């Protein structure tokens, strides 16, 4: 599989620039598969409804040329070529581009659909932006479980998408958050969504900026479970497996060293 790393949303958090790291995977069986979407064209047209108050905190650039749609078009593809989108969770900076790909099937967990759409708690009702799925995306729900993946107890291979895509359950940041593992043939990529924001969380070599730590704790649906999964990811990172690359959705250093597999 050919993997391209896209920045689909530059953000200017206080003291820390952030990105929306999206994977665009070219498969033989299923055309293009996106892991997350970042911001989309409709977010740029109506940031009040679709991004809300948090636009004043994260200060997104909202450049149409950064959207996944515009970037794949520059590569010679069409929106219809994106047949599947796998989302780590349904926060606005990860799913804003769903409406740009109305033909795609959108894979997420049943727990995330419950928390964002079907039966949100009072806190969850203020977290998510329903305008981002008002177009009626074709959600496909999954329940990771029964399989383990590198120390994580609950995982599910998405064979209906293509061989080599695995949902790894990592609740904590949100009710149904997952990491998405992609087997490129030579090594695995593990897109961690918002399981961690900054690489200092896993390797301790750099200090995590205070605004980032505060936002991470404030956004967590279950902070204890978030910390447990961060420790599992840190242990995975300490092993130094050359057959695995861990990716943060927001730390720009991952994009700076991105490669094409």
Number of C-alpha atoms within 10 A of each C-alpha: 18 13 20 16 19 22 22 30 28 22 20 17 17 14 10 16 15 24 23 27 27 28 26 22 23 17 16 10 10 16 16 26 24 22 27 31 32 28 34 31 22 19 25 18 12 12 17 12 14 23 22 16 11 13 17 11 12 18 15 23 14 21 15 19 14 20 26 30 24 19 17 18 12 11 8 8 15 14 17 14 17 24 18 25 26 28 27 31 27 26 22 23 25 25 24 29 24 29 22 21 22 17 16 23 19 23 22 24 25 18 21 25 20 15 23 24 17 11 13 17 13 9 10 17 14 11 20 19 22 16 17 24 18 9 12 11 16 16 17 15 14 17 15 24 14 9 12 14 15 10 11 16 14 17 23 20 19 16 10 10 21 18 16 15 23 23 29 27 24 30 24 23 27 27 22 25 28 30 26 25 25 25 16 19 11 11 14 18 20 21 25 23 26 25 26 24 22 26 21 15 19 19 14 11 9 11 11 15 13 12 12 18 15 10 14 19 15 12 15 19 21 15 17 14 16 22 18 14 21 19 14 16 23 18 14 18 15 11 9 10 11 9 12 18 17 18 25 24 28 25 20 21 14 19 19 9 8 14 10 10 14
